[in-house]
């Protein structure tokens, strides 16, 4: 159940519960980093989705985690009982849950802990990450800094190799069309004389979106020979020693956040829909342009919040194209 290490029972345990998608989880990261700074003597344990929790441990956002997908957690989420080997010395907890009542009552019945429940989609009038930080600040009495971006990490990589585009997301209604992204890739490649790569993840593979970009596949050895610097750990192996056109996009499969970070580390610019990948790129410091379709998601609430991120509201694909190209110019992409 404990995926990283055995629980340290000689330290105060700060429990975090979050089962949401990647973008929703990233919205909590500035708050968690502020809490870790304040409660540096506590061990932070997350009950959440393991595919995201592993990266959060790697980046020091949490210390260890319990998989929310474990069968042993069923009674916990029903508020019926704590699983065996559950940490015994929980002193504080933050529950990011839509219906936290049963779990909060269960924890309060077992521990004398400071517990706050935050409903992710309730009573939000400002940027969600700012809203969370404000609630945390008021409850635990800690400063969140002048800006949540104060808690963001410095970017890794040189950021001089290519422009990365992610054409998917967790919801079809948030996506621009494949033809839009293909046209955007060709226009960016010609305008800035830079290589373009499309990033795909498991969601795009499962939905069939990646297949719509099959005609843009390139050879990975050729990419490496051209200095793109993508390791064989990301995507499929090379098929043949082709020498692609300098402005023809390539397609890279990133199976987890470590691989996504590796690909993004050398990106000059990232462009994508309202998605977890866009929030991730923004958080780790990649210059980011996130596209929000009018009527789908409000960027004033759910926008990316990195120091070098820009959220554009797209009324249609023509206006989106115009805004992206103008924004790329203003971000000095050469």
ZAMI-782313 format. One record per residue (C-alpha): residue number from 1; residue in three letters; x, y, z. Coordinates in Angstrom, 1 decimal, decimal comma. Each point is the difference from the previous one (the first is absolute). Example, Ala and Ser with C-alpha at 12.3 -4.5 7.8 and 13.67 -1.06 7.14 Angstrom:
+-----+------+--------+--------+--------+
| seq | type |     c1 |     c2 |     c3 |
+-----+------+--------+--------+--------+
|   1 |  ALA |   12,3 |   -4,5 |    7,8 |
|   2 |  SER |    1,4 |    3,4 |   -0,7 |
+-----+------+--------+--------+--------+
END
This chain:
+-----+------+--------+--------+--------+
| seq | type |     c1 |     c2 |     c3 |
+-----+------+--------+--------+--------+
|   1 |  UNK |    0,0 |    0,0 |    0,0 |
|   2 |  UNK |    2,8 |    2,4 |    0,8 |
|   3 |  UNK |    1,8 |    0,3 |   -3,3 |
|   4 |  UNK |    3,1 |    2,0 |    1,0 |
|   5 |  UNK |    1,1 |   -1,1 |    3,4 |
|   6 |  UNK |   -1,4 |   -1,2 |    3,3 |
|   7 |  UNK |   -1,7 |    2,8 |    1,9 |
|   8 |  UNK |    2,1 |    1,9 |    2,4 |
|   9 |  UNK |   -1,9 |   -0,2 |    3,3 |
|  10 |  UNK |    2,4 |    2,0 |    2,0 |
|  11 |  UNK |   -0,9 |    3,2 |   -1,9 |
|  12 |  UNK |   -3,2 |    2,0 |   -0,2 |
|  13 |  UNK |   -2,0 |   -1,0 |   -3,0 |
|  14 |  UNK |   -1,6 |    2,5 |   -2,2 |
|  15 |  UNK |   -2,7 |   -1,8 |   -2,1 |
|  16 |  UNK |   -1,1 |    1,2 |   -3,4 |
|  17 |  UNK |   -2,9 |   -1,6 |   -1,9 |
|  18 |  UNK |   -0,5 |    0,8 |   -3,6 |
|  19 |  UNK |   -1,4 |   -2,4 |   -2,7 |
|  20 |  UNK |   -0,4 |    2,5 |   -2,9 |
|  21 |  UNK |    1,5 |    0,3 |   -3,4 |
|  22 |  UNK |    3,5 |    1,3 |   -0,7 |
|  23 |  UNK |   -1,0 |    3,6 |   -0,6 |
|  24 |  UNK |   -2,2 |    0,1 |    3,1 |
|  25 |  UNK |    2,9 |   -1,5 |    2,0 |
|  26 |  UNK |    2,5 |    2,6 |   -1,3 |
|  27 |  UNK |   -2,3 |    2,7 |    1,2 |
|  28 |  UNK |    0,7 |   -1,1 |    3,6 |
|  29 |  UNK |    3,8 |   -0,1 |   -0,4 |
|  30 |  UNK |    0,8 |    3,6 |    1,0 |
|  31 |  UNK |   -2,1 |   -0,5 |    3,2 |
|  32 |  UNK |    1,8 |   -3,3 |    0,7 |
|  33 |  UNK |    3,4 |    1,6 |   -0,4 |
|  34 |  UNK |   -1,0 |    2,8 |    2,3 |
|  35 |  UNK |   -1,2 |   -2,5 |    2,6 |
|  36 |  UNK |    3,3 |   -2,0 |   -0,3 |
|  37 |  UNK |    1,9 |    3,2 |    0,6 |
|  38 |  UNK |   -2,0 |    0,8 |    3,1 |
|  39 |  UNK |   -0,1 |   -3,6 |    1,4 |
|  40 |  UNK |    3,4 |   -1,1 |   -1,0 |
|  41 |  UNK |    0,2 |   -2,4 |    2,9 |
|  42 |  UNK |   -3,1 |   -2,0 |   -1,2 |
|  43 |  UNK |   -0,1 |   -2,9 |   -2,4 |
|  44 |  UNK |   -2,5 |    0,7 |   -2,8 |
|  45 |  UNK |   -2,0 |   -3,0 |   -1,2 |
|  46 |  UNK |   -2,3 |    0,2 |   -3,0 |
|  47 |  UNK |   -3,0 |   -2,3 |   -0,6 |
|  48 |  UNK |   -0,4 |    0,4 |   -3,7 |
|  49 |  UNK |    0,6 |   -1,2 |   -3,5 |
|  50 |  UNK |    3,4 |   -1,8 |   -0,2 |
|  51 |  UNK |    0,9 |    1,1 |   -3,5 |
|  52 |  UNK |    0,1 |    3,6 |    1,2 |
|  53 |  UNK |    1,1 |   -0,6 |    3,6 |
|  54 |  UNK |    3,3 |   -1,6 |   -1,1 |
|  55 |  UNK |    1,0 |    3,2 |   -1,7 |
|  56 |  UNK |   -1,2 |    2,1 |    2,9 |
|  57 |  UNK |    2,3 |   -2,0 |    2,3 |
|  58 |  UNK |    2,9 |    0,5 |   -2,5 |
|  59 |  UNK |   -0,5 |    3,7 |    0,1 |
|  60 |  UNK |   -0,3 |    0,2 |    3,8 |
|  61 |  UNK |   -3,6 |    1,1 |   -0,1 |
|  62 |  UNK |   -0,9 |   -2,9 |    2,3 |
|  63 |  UNK |    2,2 |   -2,6 |    1,8 |
|  64 |  UNK |   -1,9 |   -3,2 |   -0,7 |
|  65 |  UNK |   -3,4 |   -1,2 |   -1,2 |
|  66 |  UNK |   -2,7 |   -2,6 |    0,3 |
|  67 |  UNK |   -1,7 |   -1,1 |   -3,2 |
|  68 |  UNK |   -3,6 |    1,1 |    0,0 |
|  69 |  UNK |   -0,6 |   -2,9 |   -2,5 |
|  70 |  UNK |    0,9 |   -2,6 |    2,5 |
|  71 |  UNK |   -2,8 |   -2,4 |    1,0 |
|  72 |  UNK |    1,0 |    0,5 |    3,6 |
|  73 |  UNK |   -1,2 |    3,6 |   -0,3 |
|  74 |  UNK |   -3,6 |   -0,8 |   -0,8 |
|  75 |  UNK |   -1,2 |    0,2 |    3,6 |
|  76 |  UNK |    2,0 |    3,2 |    0,6 |
|  77 |  UNK |   -1,8 |    1,8 |   -2,9 |
|  78 |  UNK |   -3,3 |   -1,2 |    1,2 |
|  79 |  UNK |    0,8 |    1,4 |    3,5 |
|  80 |  UNK |   -0,4 |   -3,5 |    1,5 |
|  81 |  UNK |    3,5 |   -0,8 |    1,3 |
|  82 |  UNK |    3,7 |    0,8 |   -0,2 |
|  83 |  UNK |    2,1 |   -2,6 |   -1,8 |
|  84 |  UNK |    2,6 |   -2,0 |    1,9 |
|  85 |  UNK |    3,4 |    1,6 |    0,5 |
|  86 |  UNK |   -1,6 |    3,4 |   -0,4 |
|  87 |  UNK |    2,2 |    2,8 |    1,4 |
|  88 |  UNK |   -0,6 |    0,4 |    3,7 |
|  89 |  UNK |    1,2 |    3,5 |    0,7 |
|  90 |  UNK |   -1,9 |    2,2 |   -2,4 |
|  91 |  UNK |    0,1 |    3,6 |    1,4 |
|  92 |  UNK |   -1,4 |    1,9 |   -3,1 |
|  93 |  UNK |   -1,9 |   -0,9 |   -3,1 |
|  94 |  UNK |   -1,3 |    1,7 |   -3,2 |
|  95 |  UNK |   -2,8 |   -1,8 |   -1,8 |
|  96 |  UNK |   -0,5 |    1,1 |   -3,6 |
|  97 |  UNK |   -3,2 |   -1,9 |   -0,5 |
|  98 |  UNK |   -3,4 |    0,8 |   -1,5 |
|  99 |  UNK |   -1,8 |   -1,8 |    2,9 |
| 100 |  UNK |    2,4 |   -0,1 |    2,9 |
| 101 |  UNK |   -2,5 |   -0,4 |    2,8 |
| 102 |  UNK |    0,4 |   -3,8 |    0,7 |
| 103 |  UNK |    3,8 |    0,0 |   -0,2 |
| 104 |  UNK |    0,3 |    3,2 |    2,1 |
| 105 |  UNK |   -2,2 |   -1,6 |    2,7 |
| 106 |  UNK |    2,0 |   -3,2 |   -0,1 |
| 107 |  UNK |    3,3 |    1,9 |    0,5 |
| 108 |  UNK |   -1,4 |    2,2 |    2,7 |
| 109 |  UNK |   -1,2 |   -3,1 |    1,9 |
| 110 |  UNK |    3,5 |   -1,5 |    0,0 |
| 111 |  UNK |    2,4 |    3,0 |    0,2 |
| 112 |  UNK |    0,3 |    3,4 |    1,7 |
| 113 |  UNK |    1,0 |    1,7 |   -3,2 |
| 114 |  UNK |   -0,5 |    3,3 |   -1,8 |
| 115 |  UNK |   -2,1 |   -0,9 |   -3,0 |
| 116 |  UNK |   -1,2 |    2,2 |   -2,8 |
| 117 |  UNK |   -2,3 |   -1,3 |   -2,8 |
| 118 |  UNK |    0,2 |    1,8 |   -3,3 |
| 119 |  UNK |   -2,6 |   -0,7 |   -2,6 |
| 120 |  UNK |    1,8 |    0,4 |   -3,4 |
| 121 |  UNK |   -3,0 |    1,4 |   -2,0 |
| 122 |  UNK |   -1,9 |    2,0 |    2,7 |
| 123 |  UNK |   -0,1 |    3,8 |    0,6 |
| 124 |  UNK |    2,9 |    1,0 |   -2,3 |
| 125 |  UNK |    0,2 |    3,5 |   -1,3 |
| 126 |  UNK |    3,7 |    0,4 |   -0,7 |
| 127 |  UNK |    2,8 |   -2,1 |   -1,4 |
| 128 |  UNK |   -0,4 |   -3,4 |    1,6 |
| 129 |  UNK |    3,6 |   -0,3 |    1,1 |
| 130 |  UNK |   -0,2 |    3,4 |    1,7 |
| 131 |  UNK |   -3,3 |   -1,0 |    1,6 |
| 132 |  UNK |    1,5 |   -3,1 |    1,5 |
| 133 |  UNK |    3,0 |    1,9 |    1,3 |
| 134 |  UNK |   -2,2 |    2,6 |    1,6 |
| 135 |  UNK |   -2,0 |   -2,7 |    1,8 |
| 136 |  UNK |    3,1 |   -1,8 |    1,2 |
| 137 |  UNK |    1,6 |    3,3 |    1,1 |
| 138 |  UNK |   -3,1 |    1,0 |    2,1 |
| 139 |  UNK |   -0,4 |   -3,5 |    1,6 |
| 140 |  UNK |    3,7 |   -0,7 |    0,9 |
| 141 |  UNK |    1,1 |    3,5 |    0,4 |
| 142 |  UNK |    2,8 |    0,1 |   -2,6 |
| 143 |  UNK |    1,1 |    2,4 |   -2,7 |
| 144 |  UNK |   -0,4 |   -1,1 |   -3,6 |
| 145 |  UNK |    2,2 |    2,7 |   -1,3 |
| 146 |  UNK |   -0,8 |    2,9 |   -2,2 |
| 147 |  UNK |   -0,7 |   -2,4 |   -2,8 |
| 148 |  UNK |   -0,5 |   -3,8 |   -0,3 |
| 149 |  UNK |    2,7 |    0,1 |   -2,6 |
| 150 |  UNK |    2,5 |    0,6 |    2,8 |
| 151 |  UNK |   -0,4 |   -3,7 |    0,8 |
| 152 |  UNK |    0,7 |   -1,3 |   -3,6 |
| 153 |  UNK |    3,2 |   -1,8 |   -0,8 |
| 154 |  UNK |    2,6 |    1,3 |   -2,3 |
| 155 |  UNK |   -0,2 |   -1,6 |   -3,5 |
| 156 |  UNK |    2,4 |   -2,7 |   -1,1 |
| 157 |  UNK |    1,6 |   -0,3 |   -3,4 |
| 158 |  UNK |    1,3 |    2,5 |   -2,5 |
| 159 |  UNK |   -3,3 |    0,7 |   -1,7 |
| 160 |  UNK |    1,6 |    0,6 |   -3,4 |
| 161 |  UNK |   -0,9 |   -3,1 |   -2,0 |
| 162 |  UNK |   -3,6 |   -0,1 |   -1,2 |
| 163 |  UNK |   -3,6 |    1,1 |    0,5 |
| 164 |  UNK |   -2,2 |   -2,6 |    1,7 |
| 165 |  UNK |   -3,7 |   -0,3 |   -0,7 |
| 166 |  UNK |   -2,5 |   -2,1 |    1,9 |
| 167 |  UNK |   -3,2 |   -0,3 |   -2,0 |
| 168 |  UNK |   -2,0 |   -2,0 |    2,6 |
| 169 |  UNK |   -1,6 |    0,3 |    3,4 |
| 170 |  UNK |   -2,3 |   -2,0 |    2,3 |
| 171 |  UNK |   -3,1 |    1,5 |   -1,6 |
| 172 |  UNK |   -0,8 |    0,1 |   -3,7 |
| 173 |  UNK |   -2,0 |    3,2 |    0,3 |
| 174 |  UNK |    3,2 |    1,8 |    1,1 |
| 175 |  UNK |    2,0 |   -1,0 |   -3,0 |
| 176 |  UNK |    0,7 |    1,9 |   -3,2 |
| 177 |  UNK |   -0,2 |   -2,2 |   -3,1 |
| 178 |  UNK |    2,9 |   -2,1 |   -1,3 |
| 179 |  UNK |    0,1 |    2,0 |   -3,2 |
| 180 |  UNK |    0,4 |    3,2 |    2,1 |
| 181 |  UNK |    3,1 |   -1,3 |    1,7 |
| 182 |  UNK |    1,5 |   -1,4 |   -3,2 |
| 183 |  UNK |   -0,4 |    3,4 |   -1,7 |
| 184 |  UNK |    1,3 |    1,7 |    3,1 |
| 185 |  UNK |    3,1 |   -2,3 |    0,0 |
| 186 |  UNK |    0,8 |    0,7 |   -3,6 |
| 187 |  UNK |   -0,5 |    3,8 |    0,5 |
| 188 |  UNK |    2,2 |    0,1 |    3,1 |
| 189 |  UNK |    2,7 |   -2,1 |   -1,6 |
| 190 |  UNK |    0,2 |    2,2 |   -3,0 |
| 191 |  UNK |   -0,3 |    3,3 |    1,9 |
| 192 |  UNK |    2,6 |   -0,8 |    2,6 |
| 193 |  UNK |    2,1 |   -2,5 |   -1,9 |
| 194 |  UNK |   -0,2 |   -2,4 |    2,9 |
| 195 |  UNK |   -0,8 |   -3,7 |    0,3 |
| 196 |  UNK |   -3,5 |   -0,8 |    1,3 |
| 197 |  UNK |   -0,9 |   -3,1 |    2,0 |
| 198 |  UNK |   -3,5 |   -1,3 |    0,9 |
| 199 |  UNK |   -0,3 |   -1,5 |    3,5 |
| 200 |  UNK |   -2,4 |   -2,9 |    0,5 |
| 201 |  UNK |   -0,9 |   -1,8 |    3,2 |
| 202 |  UNK |   -2,0 |   -3,1 |    1,0 |
| 203 |  UNK |   -3,3 |    2,0 |   -0,3 |
| 204 |  UNK |    0,8 |    1,0 |   -3,6 |
| 205 |  UNK |    0,9 |   -3,6 |   -0,8 |
| 206 |  UNK |   -3,2 |   -1,4 |    1,5 |
| 207 |  UNK |   -2,3 |    2,6 |   -1,5 |
| 208 |  UNK |    1,5 |   -0,5 |   -3,5 |
| 209 |  UNK |    1,2 |    3,6 |   -0,3 |
| 210 |  UNK |    3,6 |   -1,0 |   -0,5 |
| 211 |  UNK |   -1,0 |   -2,0 |   -3,1 |
| 212 |  UNK |   -1,1 |    3,2 |   -1,6 |
| 213 |  UNK |    3,6 |    1,2 |    0,1 |
| 214 |  UNK |    1,5 |   -3,2 |   -1,4 |
| 215 |  UNK |    1,1 |    1,8 |   -3,2 |
| 216 |  UNK |    2,2 |    2,3 |    2,1 |
| 217 |  UNK |    2,1 |   -2,8 |    1,5 |
| 218 |  UNK |    3,8 |    0,3 |   -0,3 |
| 219 |  UNK |    3,0 |   -2,2 |    0,8 |
| 220 |  UNK |    1,3 |    0,5 |    3,5 |
| 221 |  UNK |    3,7 |   -0,6 |   -1,0 |
| 222 |  UNK |   -0,4 |    2,8 |   -2,5 |
| 223 |  UNK |   -1,4 |    2,3 |    2,7 |
| 224 |  UNK |    3,0 |   -0,8 |    2,2 |
| 225 |  UNK |    2,4 |    0,6 |   -2,9 |
| 226 |  UNK |   -1,6 |    3,4 |   -0,6 |
| 227 |  UNK |    0,7 |    0,9 |    3,7 |
| 228 |  UNK |   -3,5 |   -0,3 |    1,3 |
| 229 |  UNK |    1,3 |   -2,0 |    2,9 |
| 230 |  UNK |   -3,0 |   -2,3 |    0,6 |
| 231 |  UNK |    1,1 |   -3,3 |    1,7 |
| 232 |  UNK |   -1,2 |   -3,4 |   -1,1 |
| 233 |  UNK |   -1,9 |   -0,2 |    3,3 |
| 234 |  UNK |   -2,7 |    2,2 |   -1,5 |
| 235 |  UNK |   -2,1 |   -1,3 |   -2,8 |
| 236 |  UNK |    0,5 |   -2,9 |   -2,4 |
| 237 |  UNK |    3,4 |   -1,0 |   -1,3 |
| 238 |  UNK |    1,3 |    1,1 |   -3,4 |
| 239 |  UNK |   -1,4 |   -1,7 |   -3,1 |
| 240 |  UNK |    2,4 |    1,0 |   -2,7 |
| 241 |  UNK |    2,8 |    2,6 |   -0,4 |
| 242 |  UNK |   -2,2 |    2,6 |   -1,7 |
| 243 |  UNK |    1,0 |    3,6 |   -0,2 |
| 244 |  UNK |   -3,2 |    2,0 |    0,5 |
| 245 |  UNK |   -0,8 |    3,5 |   -1,3 |
| 246 |  UNK |    1,3 |    2,6 |    2,5 |
| 247 |  UNK |   -3,6 |    1,4 |    0,5 |
| 248 |  UNK |   -1,8 |   -3,4 |    0,0 |
| 249 |  UNK |   -1,3 |   -0,7 |    3,5 |
| 250 |  UNK |    0,8 |   -3,2 |    1,8 |
| 251 |  UNK |   -2,1 |   -2,0 |    2,5 |
| 252 |  UNK |    1,2 |   -1,1 |    3,4 |
| 253 |  UNK |   -1,8 |   -2,3 |    2,4 |
| 254 |  UNK |    0,6 |    0,9 |    3,7 |
| 255 |  UNK |   -1,3 |   -2,7 |    2,3 |
| 256 |  UNK |    0,4 |    1,8 |    3,3 |
| 257 |  UNK |    1,0 |    3,3 |    1,5 |
| 258 |  UNK |    3,7 |   -0,8 |    0,1 |
| 259 |  UNK |    0,0 |   -0,5 |   -3,8 |
| 260 |  UNK |   -2,1 |    3,1 |   -0,5 |
| 261 |  UNK |    2,4 |    2,0 |    2,0 |
| 262 |  UNK |    2,9 |   -1,4 |   -2,0 |
| 263 |  UNK |   -1,5 |    1,1 |   -3,3 |
| 264 |  UNK |   -1,1 |    3,4 |    1,3 |
| 265 |  UNK |    3,4 |    0,7 |    1,6 |
| 266 |  UNK |    1,4 |    1,1 |   -3,4 |
| 267 |  UNK |   -3,1 |    1,6 |   -1,4 |
| 268 |  UNK |    0,2 |    3,7 |   -0,9 |
| 269 |  UNK |   -3,7 |    0,2 |    0,3 |
| 270 |  UNK |   -3,0 |   -2,2 |    0,9 |
| 271 |  UNK |   -3,5 |    0,4 |   -1,5 |
| 272 |  UNK |   -3,0 |   -2,0 |    1,0 |
| 273 |  UNK |   -3,7 |   -0,2 |    0,8 |
| 274 |  UNK |   -1,3 |    0,4 |    3,6 |
| 275 |  UNK |    1,6 |   -3,2 |    1,2 |
| 276 |  UNK |    2,1 |   -1,5 |    2,8 |
| 277 |  UNK |    3,0 |    0,1 |   -2,4 |
| 278 |  UNK |   -0,5 |    3,8 |   -0,4 |
| 279 |  UNK |   -0,1 |    0,5 |    3,8 |
| 280 |  UNK |    3,0 |   -2,2 |    0,4 |
| 281 |  UNK |    2,1 |    1,9 |   -2,6 |
| 282 |  UNK |   -0,9 |    3,3 |    1,6 |
| 283 |  UNK |    0,8 |   -1,3 |    3,5 |
| 284 |  UNK |    3,5 |   -1,2 |   -0,9 |
| 285 |  UNK |    0,9 |    3,3 |   -1,7 |
| 286 |  UNK |   -0,5 |   -0,6 |   -3,7 |
| 287 |  UNK |   -1,2 |    3,0 |   -2,0 |
| 288 |  UNK |   -3,6 |   -1,1 |   -0,4 |
| 289 |  UNK |   -3,0 |    1,1 |   -2,2 |
| 290 |  UNK |   -3,2 |   -1,8 |    1,2 |
| 291 |  UNK |   -3,1 |    0,2 |   -2,2 |
| 292 |  UNK |   -3,4 |    0,3 |    1,7 |
| 293 |  UNK |   -3,0 |   -0,5 |   -2,3 |
| 294 |  UNK |   -2,7 |    2,6 |    0,6 |
| 295 |  UNK |   -2,9 |   -1,7 |    1,9 |
| 296 |  UNK |    2,1 |   -3,0 |    1,1 |
| 297 |  UNK |    2,2 |    1,2 |    2,8 |
| 298 |  UNK |    0,5 |    3,3 |    1,7 |
| 299 |  UNK |    3,8 |    0,9 |    0,0 |
| 300 |  UNK |   -0,6 |    2,6 |    2,7 |
| 301 |  UNK |   -0,8 |   -3,0 |    2,3 |
| 302 |  UNK |    1,9 |   -2,9 |   -1,5 |
| 303 |  UNK |    2,8 |    1,7 |   -1,9 |
| 304 |  UNK |    3,7 |   -1,0 |    0,3 |
| 305 |  UNK |    1,9 |    2,0 |    2,5 |
| 306 |  UNK |    3,8 |   -0,3 |   -0,8 |
| 307 |  UNK |    2,3 |    3,0 |   -0,2 |
| 308 |  UNK |    0,2 |   -0,4 |   -3,8 |
| 309 |  UNK |   -3,4 |   -1,2 |   -0,9 |
| 310 |  UNK |   -2,8 |    1,7 |   -2,0 |
| 311 |  UNK |   -3,6 |   -1,1 |   -0,2 |
| 312 |  UNK |   -1,9 |    0,9 |   -3,1 |
| 313 |  UNK |   -3,8 |   -0,1 |   -0,4 |
| 314 |  UNK |   -0,9 |   -1,3 |   -3,5 |
| 315 |  UNK |   -3,3 |    1,0 |   -1,5 |
| 316 |  UNK |    0,8 |   -2,1 |   -3,1 |
| 317 |  UNK |    3,0 |   -1,7 |   -1,6 |
| 318 |  UNK |    0,8 |    3,0 |   -2,2 |
| 319 |  UNK |    0,2 |    2,4 |    3,0 |
| 320 |  UNK |    2,0 |   -2,7 |    1,9 |
| 321 |  UNK |    2,6 |   -0,2 |   -2,8 |
| 322 |  UNK |    0,4 |    3,7 |   -0,1 |
| 323 |  UNK |    0,3 |    0,3 |    3,8 |
| 324 |  UNK |    2,6 |   -2,8 |    0,2 |
| 325 |  UNK |    2,2 |    1,3 |   -2,7 |
| 326 |  UNK |   -0,1 |    3,5 |    1,4 |
| 327 |  UNK |    0,7 |   -1,3 |    3,5 |
| 328 |  UNK |    2,9 |   -2,1 |   -1,3 |
| 329 |  UNK |    1,5 |    3,1 |   -1,5 |
| 330 |  UNK |   -0,3 |    1,9 |    3,2 |
| 331 |  UNK |    1,7 |   -2,8 |    1,9 |
| 332 |  UNK |    3,1 |    0,3 |   -2,2 |
| 333 |  UNK |   -0,2 |   -3,5 |   -1,6 |
| 334 |  UNK |    2,8 |    0,0 |   -2,6 |
+-----+------+--------+--------+--------+
END
